């Protein structure tokens, strides 16, 4: 599943980079918890939590049903 998540994250990186941010995959566990690191403008952005939940998490869940939650570390 980690390879699938990496591929999906690569697909959304251009959108985040366009706003001066970025995302890095840290880990995917057996329970479907995806850990990511927000970088650049995303790291300090007050909208980062919404971007993570409404954007990244929703996208990953739609592409990979085994994903249960996305958290920033």
matplotlib code that plots the C-alpha trace (Angstrom):
import matplotlib.pyplot as plt

x = [0.0, 2.9, 3.8, 0.2, 0.2, 3.5, 2.1, -1.0, 1.0, 3.2, -0.1, -1.1, 2.3, 2.0, -1.1, 0.6, 3.8, 1.8, 0.9, 4.5, 4.0, 4.9, 4.1, 6.4, 5.3, 6.7, 5.0, 2.0, 1.1, -0.8, -4.0, -4.2, -2.8, -0.8, 1.8, 3.0, 5.2, 3.9, 6.7, 7.2, 4.2, 2.1, 4.1, 2.9, -0.3, -3.5, -5.4, -3.0, -5.4, -8.3, -6.0, -4.9, -8.4, -10.5, -7.9, -5.1, -7.1, -10.2, -8.1, -6.0, -9.2, -10.8, -7.8, -6.8, -9.7, -7.4, -6.4, -8.3, -6.7, -3.9, -2.0, 0.8, 3.9]
y = [0.0, 2.4, 2.5, 3.4, 6.2, 7.5, 7.6, 9.4, 12.0, 12.7, 13.4, 16.1, 17.7, 20.1, 21.7, 22.2, 23.4, 26.0, 27.6, 27.5, 24.3, 20.6, 17.3, 14.4, 10.8, 9.7, 6.3, 4.1, 1.6, -1.6, 0.0, 2.5, 5.5, 7.7, 10.0, 13.0, 16.0, 19.4, 21.6, 25.1, 27.4, 24.5, 24.0, 27.2, 27.8, 28.2, 26.3, 23.3, 21.2, 21.8, 21.1, 17.8, 16.6, 17.9, 17.7, 15.1, 12.7, 12.8, 12.3, 9.4, 7.6, 7.9, 6.4, 3.8, 2.5, 1.0, 4.5, 5.3, 8.6, 11.1, 12.8, 15.4, 14.6]
z = [0.0, 0.7, -3.1, -3.9, -1.4, -2.7, -6.2, -5.1, -3.1, -6.1, -8.1, -5.6, -5.0, -8.0, -6.4, -3.1, -4.7, -6.7, -3.4, -2.1, 0.0, -0.3, 1.3, 2.1, 3.0, 6.3, 6.9, 6.2, 8.9, 8.7, 10.0, 7.1, 9.0, 6.6, 8.2, 6.2, 6.8, 5.5, 4.2, 2.8, 3.1, 4.3, 7.4, 9.0, 7.2, 9.3, 6.6, 6.7, 8.8, 6.4, 3.4, 5.0, 5.9, 3.1, 0.4, 1.0, 3.1, 0.9, -2.2, -0.8, 0.5, -2.9, -4.6, -1.9, 0.1, 2.8, 3.9, 7.1, 8.2, 7.2, 10.0, 10.0, 12.0]

ax = plt.figure().add_subplot(projection="3d")
ax.plot(x, y, z, "-o")
ax.set_aspect("equal")
plt.show()
